[in-house]
Amino acid sequence: MPLANILSGATFRLALKLLAAFIGMLILVGYLLVSALSVTLENQTQAQLEEEAVLFNDIFQAEGQQGLIDSVRSLSKRNKVFNHELGLFDENKLHLGGSISLIPNFIGWQKTSLVLLKKHQQTNDAEDKTASTKSILKGEQQYHAKVFKVDKLTLVVGRSTANIETLVTQLIYWLVAIGVSLSLGIVFLGYIASARSYAKLKGMSNTLRAIAQGNVASRIEISADNDQIDVIARQMNAHLAHLEKLIGGIQSTATAVAHDLKTPLSHAQIALYEAQELIEQNLNPQTPINSAQNKLDQLNKTFDTILRISRIQVHTDKSQFKAHDICHLIENVMELLEPVAQQRAITLQADAQQLAHPEILECDKGMIQQLLINLINNALVHCPQNSLVKLQVQRQQAQLLVIVEDNGPGIPDSEKAEILKPFTRLSQSRTTQGNGLGLALVKAIVDQHGASIDLQNAQPGLRVVISFDMQPNVESADKKVS
């Protein structure tokens, strides 16, 4: 599986975008957390320093200056905690006790550097100042310091920032570790998802390649993930099944075309041979030439009908669809075919009261007239003399029904499903003139109008019911009907 195809996949690119968004959000959240932690710890430190200030002030009130000095010295000696420092100074800023050697130049709360003693000498009260001056300085460190007055003395209480900085540093380390771990996880999951998607797309490609090579029964494998690719795969399989059906229909149609067109071509060829022989014998060849011409005209009409069906099936432009009175179209077709019916001693009949009431239908006028002509002519061709062909228009809820019914031989139930296919003819009508395209053209027109066709047994005869879905907002006949 090529790595470049996986890394260039949409799923992996999406994972990278999510990773970038995650890193951005992690940085923002980390900054807020670090800031919040720092502020919280500083507030806690300030509160502790305030408590210590109150404590030393109480000691001074209870034990006086010397008691305060002793307390500071004692706490400084006992307090081994790194972050806690004390310093006591007299009114002349001389060091009296504690680990802080120099008094800061401010009063109140502040984050500053403090100078600490490297070590403290054990001295008595008389040697305090000497001991303080003999102490060795340790150096400056950053502290949160509270400087306040206790009578004439100045007391400095400090807590190192090292503890806060250590906690903040640990938080940053944890955030970085979490960020790196989740980033690697996102990249890994993105890689896995992209690889699976690529495998599915590769399977689609292989299936389509197999179909292109002639294996039209191939189908795309559907996984249990039911993701978007699987949904598309199901739709493609449905289209492939339809394509297989169309290809099968094309193959059967091609076979039927070859079979049905072979006879007239052979007759035309024989007629031309006969004409050639008559010419060689100096006889009149007009009769076989006319026969050949008739056969070729028949072929021309057949091809014209095939092309018309194909154009209707691929036609998507419905700009010619307008509101027409279907009853008016039926009257026109009946008037056109009445002479043909009379020649065959067949009666065309329609309910005059029905045709008197306009029934508006959004349709292609030429196609609907062709549909009616084919249905009526099909009945005229297959019905014996003295038969009756009836036309009806009925409204049934949201549908408009156009019904053509005859009392002829009808169609066997076993052949109803096949009769609408091109070049399909009933077994008992093989001797009747025709090419088996009339009802196929009707079916194409019905499909183009989004309608349905139903072949029913009229006992005796055939009833063809065309069901059109009525449009809810068709304009009135006075405005648009032609």
Buried (B, 14 or more C-beta within 10 A) or exposed (E): EEEEBBBEBEBBEEBEEBBEEBBEEBEEEBEEBBEEBBEEBBEEBBEBBBEBBEEBBEBBEEEEBEEBBBBBBEBBEEBEEEBBBBBBBBEEEEBBBBBBBBBBEEEEBEEBBBBBBEEBEEBEEEEBBEBBEEBEEBEEBBBBBBBBEBEEBBBBBBBBBEBBEEBBEEBBEEBEEEBEEBBEEBBEBBBBBBBBBBBBBEBBEEBBEBBEEEEBEBBBEBEEEEBEBBEBBBEBBEEBEEEBEEEEEEEBBEEBBEEBBEEBBEBBEBBBEBBEEBEEEEEEBEEBBEBBEBBBEBBEEBEEBBEBBEEBEEEEEEEEBBBBBBBBBBBEBBEEBEEBBEEEEBEBEBEEEBBEEBBBBBBBBEBBBBBBBBBBBBBBBBBEEEBBBBBBBBEEEEBBBBBBBBBBBBBEEEBBEEBBBBBBBBEEBEEEEBBBBBBBBBBBBBEBBEBEBEBBEBEEBBBBBBBBBBEEEBEEBEEBBE
